[in-house]
Amino acid sequence: AFRRRGRLGGSAGRLDGILTRWGFEIAGGTPLFRLARHTDAQAAFLLLASRGVLVRPFAHDPTLLRFGLPGRRGWARLEQALS
């Protein structure tokens, strides 16, 4: 359990790095998901969805998106979708 928590923490940090490189501001989250803010979150949501990356938008705050931690193959898909 301790090792798994460490891996999740490392993965959350990795996701934070990817998202901030692409203009997102990390607004919070847990080891399993990250909450990220972007001025054009709706366009990012539509772009990511069109490229097979599902994120959760929030009606109460259209600048927020929730990203789950990608699986092994999901990291490359996320990076490709954002590029």
DOZAZA-637971 format. One record per residue (C-alpha): residue in one letter; x, y, z; chain. Coordinates in steps of 0.05 Angstrom, whole numbers, plus 5000, padded with zeros to 4 digits. Layout:
# residues N
> a:X:Y:Z:A
...
//
This chain:
# residues 83
> a:5000:5000:5000:A
> f:5057:5048:5017:A
> r:5092:5036:4950:A
> r:5027:5044:4912:A
> r:5015:5111:4946:A
> g:5085:5132:4926:A
> r:5074:5113:4854:A
> l:5008:5150:4852:A
> g:5041:5212:4881:A
> g:5095:5208:4828:A
> s:5043:5199:4774:A
> a:5003:5259:4800:A
> g:5067:5301:4797:A
> r:5080:5276:4726:A
> l:5010:5296:4705:A
> d:5018:5364:4738:A
> g:5081:5375:4697:A
> i:5048:5357:4632:A
> l:4987:5401:4646:A
> t:5027:5462:4667:A
> r:5071:5456:4606:A
> w:5008:5462:4564:A
> g:4981:5524:4600:A
> f:4939:5493:4655:A
> e:4942:5516:4727:A
> i:4936:5460:4778:A
> a:4877:5478:4823:A
> g:4878:5416:4867:A
> g:4861:5342:4865:A
> t:4879:5277:4897:A
> p:4931:5223:4880:A
> l:4879:5194:4831:A
> f:4858:5257:4794:A
> r:4880:5329:4783:A
> l:4836:5390:4779:A
> a:4864:5440:4728:A
> r:4844:5510:4708:A
> h:4850:5539:4638:A
> t:4822:5603:4609:A
> d:4796:5564:4549:A
> a:4777:5499:4585:A
> q:4716:5487:4540:A
> a:4759:5487:4477:A
> a:4810:5442:4512:A
> f:4754:5395:4533:A
> l:4728:5390:4461:A
> l:4798:5380:4432:A
> l:4816:5326:4483:A
> a:4750:5290:4472:A
> s:4760:5291:4397:A
> r:4828:5258:4408:A
> g:4802:5204:4455:A
> v:4821:5235:4521:A
> l:4762:5241:4568:A
> v:4763:5295:4621:A
> r:4707:5322:4664:A
> p:4684:5394:4655:A
> f:4646:5432:4710:A
> a:4583:5472:4695:A
> h:4592:5514:4758:A
> d:4662:5536:4736:A
> p:4676:5532:4661:A
> t:4751:5544:4672:A
> l:4760:5476:4708:A
> l:4773:5406:4681:A
> r:4785:5343:4720:A
> f:4839:5295:4693:A
> g:4844:5224:4717:A
> l:4913:5193:4721:A
> p:4929:5161:4654:A
> g:4944:5087:4649:A
> r:5010:5063:4621:A
> r:4991:5077:4549:A
> g:4951:5139:4566:A
> w:5010:5184:4579:A
> a:5031:5185:4506:A
> r:4959:5195:4484:A
> l:4951:5254:4531:A
> e:5015:5287:4507:A
> q:4995:5276:4434:A
> a:4926:5304:4446:A
> l:4954:5367:4478:A
> s:5006:5380:4424:A
//
